Amino acid sequence: MSTGVIIALIVIVAVVVAVAAVLAVRARGSSHGGRNLKRRFGPEYDRAVARHDGDVKAAERELGGLVERHGGLKERPLEPAERERFEARWAAAQERFVDSPRDAVAEADQLLADVAGARGYPDGGQYDEQVAALAVHHADHVQGYRHVHHVTRFHQDGGARGGEAPGTEDLRAALVEARALFDDLVGERHHRAPATRPADDRQTATRHEGRSGFHLPGLHRHQTKQG
């Protein structure tokens, strides 16, 4: 075998080894990146995979893009007076739930948009971008915002999108779920309402009130009116 052929074979082998090494490094990086994304996004990671029909790589590309766009966002702290105003608005919305559940949930939807905007997130008029940014920094509770926004839009559109109108229980669940994100945004992280499960009865609601400060006064099916 000539020297030239031997050199060519050596070069080819070296190239193959180099390519294999690069692919292995990328594979390890992708694996680590996937684990990091899953740890960072928690339930949002699973929702992204479901949106992409189980395509994990597509979901991770989406989530990675969100981190690139919004990961550097720095939340602006609220002034004490701002926090008090937001908390007063939330308390008023909760009180309003008894007589007008729909209006109360609509107010919660607007309130979350306003609080997020005050903390430095995209303006509430850019709902999709605002939610995307919140998903990066408040992944555990951003679904509550989606929930109140969905039921609010349903009523604003007059049910034009189809589907069954949300009942009182769904409206109550939306408000309870949204409270967790509200607490995160106003800085009340030491007491949160359960993010996914509404109070099943007055006794359960009282227990939730003790843990989170969240209470829908007098909320019984025969007392509550649809707003």
Rosetta blueprint (number, residue, H / E / L):
1 M L
2 S L
3 T H
4 G H
5 V H
6 I H
7 I H
8 A H
9 L H
10 I H
11 V H
12 I H
13 V H
14 A H
15 V H
16 V H
17 V H
18 A H
19 V H
20 A H
21 A H
22 V H
23 L H
24 A H
25 V H
26 R H
27 A H
28 R H
29 G H
30 S H
31 S H
32 H H
33 G H
34 G H
35 R H
36 N H
37 L H
38 K H
39 R H
40 R H
41 F H
42 G L
43 P H
44 E H
45 Y H
46 D H
47 R H
48 A H
49 V H
50 A H
51 R H
52 H L
53 D L
54 G L
55 D L
56 V H
57 K H
58 A H
59 A H
60 E H
61 R H
62 E H
63 L H
64 G H
65 G H
66 L H
67 V H
68 E H
69 R H
70 H H
71 G L
72 G L
73 L L
74 K L
75 E L
76 R L
77 P L
78 L L
79 E L
80 P H
81 A H
82 E H
83 R H
84 E H
85 R H
86 F H
87 E H
88 A H
89 R H
90 W H
91 A H
92 A H
93 A H
94 Q H
95 E H
96 R H
97 F L
98 V L
99 D L
100 S L
101 P H
102 R H
103 D H
104 A H
105 V H
106 A H
107 E H
108 A H
109 D H
110 Q H
111 L H
112 L H
113 A H
114 D H
115 V H
116 A H
117 G H
118 A H
119 R L
120 G L
121 Y L
122 P L
123 D L
124 G L
125 G L
126 Q L
127 Y H
128 D H
129 E H
130 Q H
131 V H
132 A H
133 A H
134 L H
135 A H
136 V H
137 H H
138 H L
139 A L
140 D L
141 H L
142 V H
143 Q H
144 G H
145 Y H
146 R H
147 H H
148 V H
149 H H
150 H H
151 V H
152 T H
153 R H
154 F H
155 H H
156 Q H
157 D L
158 G L
159 G L
160 A L
161 R L
162 G L
163 G L
164 E L
165 A L
166 P L
167 G L
168 T H
169 E H
170 D H
171 L H
172 R H
173 A H
174 A H
175 L H
176 V H
177 E H
178 A H
179 R H
180 A H
181 L H
182 F H
183 D H
184 D H
185 L H
186 V H
187 G L
188 E L
189 R L
190 H L
191 H L
192 R L
193 A L
194 P L
195 A L
196 T L
197 R L
198 P L
199 A L
200 D L
201 D L
202 R H
203 Q H
204 T H
205 A H
206 T H
207 R H
208 H H
209 E H
210 G H
211 R H
212 S H
213 G L
214 F L
215 H L
216 L L
217 P L
218 G L
219 L L
220 H L
221 R L
222 H L
223 Q L
224 T L
225 K L
226 Q L
227 G L
